[in-house]
Structure formats: C-alpha cells, structure tokens
Amino acid sequence: MMVTKKILWRYIMDMEFTSLEQLYKRLKPALTAKANEMHMQGYKYVKEDDVWNYLKEIKWSNSKNLLLFEMVRDILNVDSIIIDDYVRQKLNSKNRKVYFNEV
C-alpha cells in the first residue's frame, strides 16, 4: 500500500500540462472555490476567469516550473481586495475574458 501511495504522489507531482486550457480545467475547482468565497464577501461580480487572469498575468507571469499545489495555494490565498482591484481595472478597459495566450 505504501508503494502505491508513493507512486501516486510522484504521478501527481510530475504532472505536466500540454496547454493552458488543460491547466485551467485542472485548477477550476480551486478557482470556483475562490470565486465563491469572494461572492460571500460581497464581490458578486468576480468570476473564476478573473482569478485565473490575475494570477496568470501578474503573479505567475515570471514563474517557472510551478507545481500544481503551489498554484492551488496561490488561488486560495490571494487577497480578495487585490483581485477586486484587478477586476475593476479590467472592467474599466472592457477587456474581461479568459486568457490562454502567453503574456
């Protein structure tokens, strides 16, 4: 049983994604959880895409070889006020969509 857990852990840690869309789908539950948390805090207009776009464009833009758990941690721990400021800026520029192209 211990060998199986080690193999599973290694598989999870070595997971690679061939596209940003694939990574986005894998992170979607964490993105949804963060958006729901923000809705409960009164930020009803924030969507999963907004959290993804902020982290991809700002936080992760210069990062290399991020692990999945690090990305989930970033999603769940990013300050709601920072996301709110980002979304308001994007709403003012009317450029609010999910980004899959490179920054």
C-alpha positions as CSV (number, residue, x, y, z in Angstrom):
1,M,0.0,0.0,0.0
2,M,2.8,2.4,0.8
3,V,4.4,1.9,-2.6
4,T,1.1,2.7,-4.3
5,K,0.8,6.0,-2.3
6,K,4.4,6.9,-3.3
7,I,3.8,6.2,-7.0
8,L,0.5,8.2,-6.9
9,W,2.3,11.1,-5.1
10,R,5.1,11.0,-7.7
11,Y,2.5,11.0,-10.5
12,I,0.7,14.0,-9.1
13,M,4.0,15.9,-8.5
14,D,5.3,15.1,-12.1
15,M,2.1,16.1,-13.8
16,E,2.6,18.2,-16.9
17,F,0.0,20.0,-18.9
18,T,0.2,20.4,-22.7
19,S,-2.0,23.6,-22.8
20,L,-3.2,26.4,-20.6
21,E,-6.7,25.2,-21.2
22,Q,-5.9,21.8,-19.7
23,L,-4.2,23.5,-16.7
24,Y,-7.2,25.8,-16.3
25,K,-9.6,22.9,-16.2
26,R,-7.4,21.1,-13.6
27,L,-7.4,24.3,-11.4
28,K,-11.1,25.0,-12.0
29,P,-12.3,23.6,-8.6
30,A,-9.9,25.9,-6.7
31,L,-10.9,28.9,-8.9
32,T,-14.5,28.2,-8.3
33,A,-13.9,28.0,-4.5
34,K,-12.1,31.3,-4.5
35,A,-14.8,33.0,-6.6
36,N,-17.5,31.6,-4.2
37,E,-15.5,32.9,-1.2
38,M,-15.4,36.3,-2.9
39,H,-19.1,36.2,-3.6
40,M,-19.7,35.6,0.1
41,Q,-17.5,38.6,0.9
42,G,-19.7,40.8,-1.4
43,Y,-17.7,40.7,-4.6
44,K,-20.6,39.3,-6.6
45,Y,-19.2,40.2,-10.0
46,V,-15.9,38.3,-9.7
47,K,-15.7,35.2,-11.8
48,E,-13.3,32.2,-11.9
49,D,-11.8,33.7,-15.0
50,D,-10.9,36.9,-13.2
51,V,-8.9,35.0,-10.5
52,W,-7.2,32.9,-13.2
53,N,-6.4,36.0,-15.3
54,Y,-4.9,38.0,-12.4
55,L,-2.7,35.1,-11.2
56,K,-1.6,34.3,-14.8
57,E,-1.0,37.9,-15.8
58,I,0.5,39.2,-12.6
59,K,1.6,36.6,-10.1
60,W,2.7,33.7,-12.3
61,S,4.0,35.7,-15.3
62,N,7.7,35.3,-14.4
63,S,7.4,32.0,-12.6
64,K,9.0,28.8,-14.0
65,N,8.1,25.2,-13.2
66,L,5.3,25.9,-10.8
67,L,3.8,22.9,-9.1
68,L,0.1,22.3,-9.1
69,F,-0.1,22.5,-5.3
70,E,1.6,25.9,-5.4
71,M,-0.9,27.2,-7.9
72,V,-3.8,26.0,-5.9
73,R,-2.2,27.6,-2.8
74,D,-1.9,30.9,-4.7
75,I,-5.5,30.7,-5.8
76,L,-6.9,30.1,-2.4
77,N,-4.7,32.6,-0.6
78,V,-4.7,35.6,-2.9
79,D,-6.2,38.6,-1.2
80,S,-9.7,39.4,-2.4
81,I,-9.0,43.1,-2.5
82,I,-6.2,42.6,-5.0
83,I,-8.5,40.6,-7.2
84,D,-11.2,43.2,-6.9
85,D,-8.8,46.0,-7.9
86,Y,-7.6,43.9,-10.9
87,V,-11.2,43.2,-12.0
88,R,-12.2,46.9,-11.7
89,Q,-9.3,47.9,-13.8
90,K,-10.2,45.3,-16.4
91,L,-13.9,46.3,-16.3
92,N,-12.8,49.9,-17.0
93,S,-10.8,48.7,-20.0
94,K,-13.7,46.4,-21.1
95,N,-11.2,43.6,-21.7
96,R,-12.7,40.9,-19.5
97,K,-12.2,37.4,-20.9
98,V,-10.2,34.3,-20.0
99,Y,-6.7,34.5,-21.4
100,F,-5.0,31.4,-22.8
101,N,-2.4,33.2,-24.9
102,E,1.1,33.9,-23.5
103,V,1.7,37.1,-21.6
